[in-house]
Amino acid sequence: MLKPGIYLIAFLLPFLVFSSCRNKSINTSNLISTNQEAIAAFDSLTALLDSELPASNAEIAYHFNKSELLLKRGEQLILYRKMGEYFYEKEIPDSAMVYFRKGLEIAKSVKNPYYISVFHLMCGSVHSFVSDFEPALIELKEAYSISLTLDSLRLQIRSARNLGNAYYHIGNYDMALDYYFISLEISNKSGNSLGVASALNNIGNVYQEIKNYDRALEYYKRSEKMALDEGFDRIIAIASNNLGEVYSLKGQYDSALVYLEKSLEQVKKVNSRFDEGIFMGNIADLYLKVDSLDQAEKYFQESLKYALETGDKTGISLCNLGLADIQLHYKDPAKASIFLKTGTEISEEIGSLKLMEYAYKLYSALYLQMNDLRNSHLFLTRQMAVKDSVYSLENGENVAKLESQYREVQNSRKIELLKEKQKSYLILTLVIITASIIIFILVFLAYRQKTKSNSLLQEKNLQIEASKKILEEKHQQLIKSQEQLKALNIGKDDFLTIISHDLKNPLSSIRGFTELLIRSYDSLSDEQRKTFLNEVFGSIERMSLLINNVLYWVRSQTESIKYKPLNFDLHKKVEENISIYRLMLENKEIQIENLVPAGIAVFADVNVFDMILRNLISNALKFTPSKGKISLGCEQAEKTVTLSITDNGIGIPEEKLKLILERQEHYSTVGTSHEQGTGLGLGLVNKFILQTGGSFLIKSEPGKGSVMSFSLDRSN
């Protein structure tokens, strides 16, 4: 769940990067100031901040004000850093941010790059502490960029690690791992054992998130061993907590509880309310997994108290969601909704995909308990969408990148091969031209000696001209092939983008409803089960249509479609296609009419006709609201019949119509009941109608509906 290792130095020990506030005082003899009163005030303030004994706010404010007013601007940098670090250590982020911001302003005014980097780093750390990760990234990137121009390895270590922490929390594990390894490398080279132990722990966190638990355990144990050898109390606590989490994820709950309780005991040595709250939350999560609800509720409440005190938004969200989960176990949706609302709002505010996925899952279960199937389905769909994003980050993102890069390399290689061939033809052309010149000279010399060689020379010239023409044709063919390859590659990229998006939507729906059926089968009524099965069936139908579209698209790209027109009855064929959608029409309570008169015969390819008509019916069904109406009719001319599909749905905006009809781009959006598109639909329809010699017309008005018409040849 929560990862205290992420906050190790970023949140609670900033002073270790530069100098220890508890073990080392600033040497005031280095402060260039003519005002002894300011130096005395600063010494007194330093003593108060470094003391183990508690100091009153009034005392600190008195000495700070004297120091601030009398010290020079450059000297105030140290003052503001120490004050910010003091409140940071006390886990009071708002006060810490005030001093760090003021310090940054002074550092910029005196153009001190070291302190500019330091204060950007500290501001980013405060943002991360309260889970504001987007502004944290801006500050930390600036800190890291400046640190690379300086000699301070500690500053580079800290900046890289904190950048990794921010990327980790927004779910960008690739970038997080990159910066963690940078931090580890610099720490190893500089002999910074604290940096090494922290980096090892953070790398373990990433491997845990991508479900490589054995690798995570390896890094956690290395971090724990170094922490024990060096006496790093906080890292010992954090490593124990993380080991407990991994054993919990592996289902080894007894071992997990031993490590988690050890971490809670260890963290009391360093007096960190922030870490203690996180560890309590993780113990609560473990008890929830083993259905020990009373214990889980007790620890979640304690963890929530600490999270509220320290301003930890991630902890606040997680604890509220955990408490909501417990109330759902108690079958108390009213009480659960209170916790769930707070937890969901904060998860969306901080942009945590994992917390959002948990929240939407709980909302789906909440509405299911309330027998509100529509909203249960809505949040299930949201959960599946977020879950797919998390899954991509955890399992497939790098593979997708590698595959994309591989395709690009392959495509580039093909183009290079064509270029090489083209180059060869050009070289051959030059060789032939050179040879021609030589031949011409030889023939000319021979002509002077023997006039009867004229006929031979003419013949050679004709051969050369013929060869040049052949080479020019080959050259043009090569250029055309290269252009076709480029166009094909662009088409494939579009195709893969659309398919990857549209194919996973019905799959996610099938997976989600199946999961709900398995999880809640005994508590569902027969009517509810039937509703879910109808949703699964609808998703399968959409997948079937998409797969058919894909097959037609592939065949069209390879020009392997052979049109085989024949005569058939239009009314009967329309009726056959309507029957495929009867169940989906019933689910949305949409009325459909076949107004095509019987006895009209048309001459067309049946398979292509079916593909076109099914896409248009599916499109009308998708954008027509519940209890709406769809009708199919036709108009006859001397040589053609125009078939029209009319609906009273939401319509298509004018700018989208231009994309479809003028530029023939793909257009896909969500339907009136959250149905997903088939992506290739209207674009593919337009293409095939044009290729078969027909015409395609769309009339649409947003809010009123659409009429889609295409022409067919009448029977001979």
N, C-alpha and C positions, 0 to 999 in steps of 0.2 A: 504494500500500500504506500504509505508515505516514506520518504527517503531522507532521514536526517543527514546522511553522508553528503547529500547534495548541498546542504547548508553549512557544512563543517567549518570551513574558514570563511566562506562567502558571507555567512550570517552572524557568527558569534565570536570569531577570533581574528578580526582584521589587524589587530595590533601585532600579531605574530609575524606578519609579512614584513613589517618595517622595523619595529623594536618592541620589546615586551613592556607593556604599561606597568605590569606588576613587579618586574624584576630589574627594571632599568630606568632611571630618571634622565631627563634631558640635561645635558651639560650646559648649564646656563652661561658658562664662561664663553661659549661660542656665539652667544647672542650679541650682535653688535648694537648696543643701545646705550645712549648716554643717560638714560633715566633709570636710576637705581631703584626707584619706587616700583616701576613696571617690572623690573627683574625680580624684585622681592615678591610682588604679587603673583608673578608667574610661577616662582619657586613654591610658594604656598599652595597655589592651585594644583601644581604637579604633585605635591605631597599628598594633598587630599584625594586626588584621582587615583594615585598609586597605592594608597593606604588600604589595608584589609579591613579597617574599621569603617563603618558607615559614616558618610558626611551629610550634613544637612544641605538642602537645596539653596538655602539662604547664604550659607558660607561659600558654596561653589559660585553662586551668582555674584557675590561681592568681589571675590578675587578675580573672576573672569572679567567683570566690567572694568576693573582697574587695569588689568593686563591689556585688554582690547583697546582701551582708549589711549594708552601710552606707548604701546609697542609699535614698531615700524611695520609696514605692510608685509614685507617678506617674513618677519618674525611671527606675524599673526597666522601664517600658514600652519606652523607647528601648533599654535594654540587651538585653531579650529579643528585640526585633525584630532588632537587629544580629546577635545570636548565631544566631537562626534563619536569617537571610539568608545568613550565612557558610556554614553547613552546607548550605543550599539550593544556593548557588552551587557548592559542592564536590560536589553531587549525592549527598548523604547524607540521604535523606528522613526516616529514622527519628529522627535527632538533631534535624533541623530541626523536626519535628512536636512534639517534647518542649518546645522553647523557645516555639513559637507557641502551644501549648496553655496553658502557664504564663502567657504574656503576655496571652492572652484572659481568663484567670481574674482577673488583676490589673486589666485594663481594665474588666471588669464590676464589680469591687469598688469602683473609684474613679469609676464611671459616666462613662467617657470614650467617647462614641459614635464618635469618629474612630478610635481604636485598637481598639474593638470590631469595627468594620467591617474595619479592616486585618487583624486577626488571624483573623477569619472567612475573609477572602479568602485569606490565606496557608495556613490549614488546608485550605481547599478546593483550593488549588493543589497541596499535597502529596498529597492524595487523588487528584487527577487525574494527578499524576506517576507514581503506582504503579498507575494504571488502576482505582482504586476510585471509579467515577463516580457511583454513587447517593449515598454520603455527601458526595461533592464537591458535588453539586447542592444539598444541604441547606445546607452552609456558604456556598456562593457566592450562593444566593438571599438569605440573611440579609445578607451583605456588600453586595449590590447594593441591597437595600431600605433599609438604613441610609445608604448613600452618597447616595441621592436626597434625603435630608434635610440633607445637608452641602453646603458650598461647593466641595469638592474635585472638580474635573472629572477629574483624573487617576485618582482612586479610582473614579469612575463609569465611565470608559473601561475600566479594568482589570477591574472587576467584570463589566461587560457582556460583554467579550470572553471572559473565563474561563467565564462561564455558557454562552456560545455554544460554547466548546470542549467542555464537558461534554456538552451536548446533541448536538453533532456525533458524539462518540464512542459514544453509545448509539443513534445512528441517527435522531435526531429532527431532520431537516435544516430543517424549517420554523422551529422555535424557534431553532435555531442561527443561521439566516440573519437572523432578527429581531434577535437580540442583536448580531450582527456589524454590521448596519447602524446600530444605535444607537451602537455603539462608533465607527464611521466618522464618523457625524454629529457627535458630541461632539468627536472628534479634529480634524475639519476646522474647527469653530467655534473651538476653543481653540488652533489652530495647532500641534498636537502631531503632528509629521511621523512620529515613530516609531509612534505610535498609528495614523496613517493607513496607513502601509506594512504594519503588522501586520494591520489590518482588511482591506485589499485582498487580502492573501495568504489570509486565512481565508475570505473570500467566494469566492475562486477554488477553495478546497478543496471547498466545498459544490457549486459548479457541476460540479466534476470528478466528485463522487460521483453526481450525478444525470445524468451522461453528457452534459452540455452542454460538450463539450471546447473549442469555440471561445470560449465565454464564459469558461471557466476560464483559457485562455491569455491572454485580454485582461486579466484581473485580475492574473494572475501577472506579466505583463510590466510593468504599471503599478507593481506592488509592487517589482519588480526595479529599474526606472528610478529610483524615489524612493530606494531603498536605495543605489544607486550614487552618486546625487547627494549624499546625506547622509552616506555612509560607514558605513552600518549593516552591518557584516561578517556578522553572523549572518543577517540577512534576505537578504543577497545569496546566502549558501549555501543557505538554505531555498528561495528563489525558483528557484534553479538546479535544485535537487532536484525541485521540483514541476513545473517545465517538462519535466524529463526524464521524469517519470511520465506526463504527458499525452501526450508523443510516443510513449512505450512503449505506452500504451493505444490510440493511433491506428495502431500497427503500424510506426511510423517508428523502428526500433530503433537505427540508427546515430546519428541526432540525439539520441535518448534517452540513449545511452551517453555522448556528449560532455557533455551537461548534468549527468548523474549523477556523472561523474568530476570535473567542475569543482566540483560541490558538495562532494565529499569532500575535495578539495584546499583549498577555501575554508574549510571548517569547522575545519581544523587551526589557523587563525589565532585562533580564539576558544576553543580547547581545551575543547570540549564532548564528553565521552564519550557522552553521551546522543544527541546529534544524529549523531555519527559512526557510532554503532551503527545508527541508523535508515537513514542513507544507504547503509551497507554492505548492509543487508537489502534495500533497493530495487534495488541493483545485482545482488544475488543473484537476486532475482525476475526481473530482465531476462534474465540468463543462463539461467534455467530456461525462460523462454518460448522462447528460441532453441535449446533443447536442448544448451547447453554445460554439461553436468552437473557436470564437475569444477570449473569456475570457480564455478558456482552453489553447490556444496557448500562450497567454500573461504570464500566471502563469507558464507554463512549461519552457518557456525561462528564466524567473527569477529564477526558481528553478535550472535549469541547470547551470546558472552562479554561484550560491552558491556551487553547487556540484563540479564544476570544481575548484573553489577556495580552497575548503577544501579537495579535493582528494577523495570524496565519490563515489566509483565506482558503488555502488548499485543505488545511485541517478542519476549518469550520464547515466547508462543503462536505467533506468525507464523513465527518461525525453526524451531521444532519441526515445524510443519506443512509448511514448505518442505522440510526435511530428509526428512520422511516421503514427500513427493511424489517426491523424487529417488530414494529407495529403491524406491518402486513402479515408477519408470521402469527401475530395475535388476532388476526382478522379484524383489525380496527382501522379501516380506511380513512375515517375522519381525522383521527390523530396522526396517522401516517402522512396525510396530505400537508399538514402544517410543516413538519420537518422536511418533506420532499420539496415543497415550494422554495424554501430557503436554500437547500442544498443544490437544487437545479439552477437557480438564478446565479449563484456564485460560481458554479462550474462553468456556465456559459460566459460569465464575466471574465474569468481568468483564461478561458479557452482551453481547458483541459479535456481532451477527447475521451480519455478513459473515464473520468468522472461523469461526463455528459452521457456516455454510453450506459453507465450504471444507473444514472438518473432516469433516462428514458425507459430502461428496462423496468425499473420500479414503477414508473407511471403506467406502463402497459399492464403490469400486474395489478396496480391500484384500480384502474378502470375495469379490469376483468372481474375483480371482486365486487365492483359496483354494477356489474352486468351491462356496462356501457361498451359494447363491442366496437362501435365506430371509433371512439377515442383510444381504445386499447389497440386497435389496428393502426391508428395514426402514429402513436408513440412507438409501436413495434417497428413501423417503417422507418421512423427517425433513428431508432436504436440500430437497426440493421445498416443504415447508411453510415452512421458514425463507426459502427463496428467494422465495416469494410475498410474505412479509412485507417483505423487502428491496426487492422490485420495487415494492410499494405505496409504500414510502417514497421510492424513487428516481423513480417515474414517475406514480403514480396518486393519491397521497394528496390533493394539493391539488384535483385535478379532482373526486375523490369528494366532497370537502367542498363545493366550489362547486355540484356537481350536487345534493347534499343540501340546501344552502341554497336553491338555485333551486326545488326541489320544495316546500320549506317556504313560500317566498314565494308560489308558485303556489297552494298549498292555502290559505294565509292569504287570498290575494286572492279565491278562490272564496267563502270564508266571509264576507269583507267585502262581497262583492257581494250575498250572501244577506241580510246584515244591512241593506245599503242598501235592498234590496227590501222587507224587513220594515219598515224605517223609513218607506218610502214608503207602504206600506199603512196604517201607524199614522197618518201625516199625513192620508192620504185619509179615514180613519175620523173623525178630528177635524173635517176640513172638512165631511164629510157630517153629523156630529152638529150642528156649528154651523149648517149650512144648514137642518137639521131644525128647530132652535129658531126660526130666523128665519121659516121657513115656518109653523111652529106659531103664532107671534105674528100673522103676517099673516092666517092663516086664522081665528084667534080674533077678531081685529078685524072681519074680514069676517062672522063668525058673528053678531056683535052687530048688524051692519048688515043681514045677510041670512041668515036661518036655513036657507035651502035649500042653503047651501054646506057643510053637514055631511057630505054624502056625499063631496064632494071631499077634505075634510080626512081622512076615514077612509081613503080610497084612498091619499093621500100617506103617511099613517102606516104603512100596510101595506107600501108600497114601501120606506120607510126601514128597517123591520124586516127586510125581505127582503135589502136591501143590507147591513145590519149582519151578518146571518147569513152571507152570501156572503163578506164580508170576514173574519169570524171563521174560517170554514173555510179561506180562503186563508192566514190567519195560522197556523193549526195545521199546515197542509200545509208551510208554510215552515219552521216549527220542526222538523217531522219530517224534512224534507229536510236541514236543517242537521245534525241528529243523525246521519242516515245518512251524510252526507259525512264527518263526524268519524270515525265508525266505519270507513268505507271507507279513510280515510287511515291510521288505526291499522293496519288489516289490511294495507294496502300496505307500510307500514314493516316489519311483521313478515315479510311475504312476501319483500321485497327482502333483508332481513338473512339469512333462511334460504337463499335462492337463491344469494346472493353467496358464502356459505360452502360450501354443498353442491355447487354446480355446479363450483367450481374444484378440488375434490378429485379427481374422476375425470379432469379435464383435466390436473391436475398429474401424476397417475399415467401417463396416456398420454404426456405430454411426457417424463417421466423415463425410462420404459422405451424409448421411441423413441430418446432421446438415448443410452441405454446400447447399444442395438442398433447405432446408427450408429457410436458411438465404438469398440465392441469387437466388431463383427460378425465379423471374420476370426478372432478368437481364441475365439469361442464355438462350442460343438458344436451340432449340429442339435437336440438335446434341449433345450439351454439357450435357443436361439432360439424353439423352440416354446413353452417356458414363458413367456418374455417376451411372445410374441404372445397367449397365452392371457390374461395379465394385462391386456393392452391391450384384448382383446375384452371381458373382464369389466367394465372401466371404461366401455367404450362402452355395454354393456348397462345399467349403472347410470345413465349419462347419458340413455339412451333412456327409462327408466322415470321419471326426474326430469322430463324434458321433457313426457312425457304427463301427469304429475301437475300440472305448471305449467299446461298447457292446460286441464285440467279445473278447476283452481282459478280461472283467469281467467274461464272460462265460468260457473262457479258464482257469482262475484262480480257478473257482469253479468246473471245470471239468464237466460242464453241456452241453458242445457241443457234440451232437451226429451226427456223420457223416452218411449221407444218400446218398451214391453215386448212380448215375443213368447214362444212356447213353444220350448224347446230341451232336448236331452238333457244332463243334468247331468254324467254320467260322461264323455261325449265332450268336453265343453267343458273340464272339469278336465284331461283328458289333453292337450288342445291347449296349455293354459297351462303345464303341467309341461314339455312338450317344449322350450319356449323356454329353460329353465334347465338343460338336460341337460349342456352343457359346463361350466358353473359348478359343477354338482353333482359332475361327474367330477373337476374340479380339487381340490375339497375332500374328495373321496372320501365324499360323503354319500349315503346310501341314501334314496330317496323312494318311497312307495307310494300308489297311488290305490285306496282301499278303498271308493269310492262305487259302489254296485251299478249295473249297466247297466239302462236302461229307465226311470229316474226322470226325469220331465219337470217342469220348473219354468217359471214365467212371470215374466220379468224383462227389463230392458234389457241386451242383450248387451255393449255397450261399457262400461257402468257396471260390470257383473259382472266383465268382464276386468280393468278398472282395480283393482277391489277385490281380486280374487284374486291378481293379480300383485304387488301391494304386500304382501300377507300372505305369499305364498311367498318373496318377496325378503327380507322381514323374518326369516322362519324360517331361510332359508339364511344370512343374515348372522350370526345369533346362535347357530347350531349349530356346534359344533367339528368339526374334521376327523374323518371316519369316524363321524359321528353319524347320526341318523335323523329323517326327517320323514314324517308320514303324513297323508293327507286322507281323511276319512270323513264320514258324514252320519247324521242321525236324522230319521225321518219322523213327522209328525203329520197330523191330518186335513186341515188347510188349509196347512200350511207344511212346509218342509224346512230343517233347520239344518245347514250345512256347517261342518266344523271342520278346522283346520290345527294339527297337534300336532307339537312338536319337543322334543328332549332337550337344548336349548341352555342358555345361561347365565341365562335368565329375566329378568324385569323387576322392580325393587324396587317395593314397595307404594306408596311416595310418588309414583313415576313413573306408576303405573297411575291414581292419582287425577288427576294432571295431564291424562292422556289422556281418561279417561272422564267426570270431573266437570267440569273446566274446559275440556276439549277444546283443550289447548295442544299445540304442536308439541314433539316429543321426538326427539332424534337423538343417537346416540353411535356409537363405533367398534365394529366387529364382531370376531369371534374371530380373523379373519385380517387385521385392520386395515382391513376394508372400511369405506368411508364411507357414511353414510346418505343417504336422499333427502329428509330433512327434513320434507316435507309428508305423508309416508306415512300413518301411523296416524291422525293428525288428520283427514286428507282422507277416509280410509276411514270413520271414525266419522261424519263429516258426511253422506256420501252414503248410508250405510246408513240413518241416521235420516230423511233426506229422502225416501227411497223407501219408508218405512213399515216397515222391518225393525228388527231389534235387533242390537246388537254386544256381545259378551261376551268378556272376556279373563280367563283364569285363569293365574296365573304364580307360580312359586316360584323365587327366586334359587338358581342352582346345579343346578336339576332340569329346567327347561324351561317351556314355555308352551303353552297351548291357546287359539286365537283362533277364535271362532265367530260366524257371522252367519246370519240367517234369510232365506228366500226363499219367495215364494208358490208353491204347487203349481199345476200346469197345470190349467186349467178343463176 
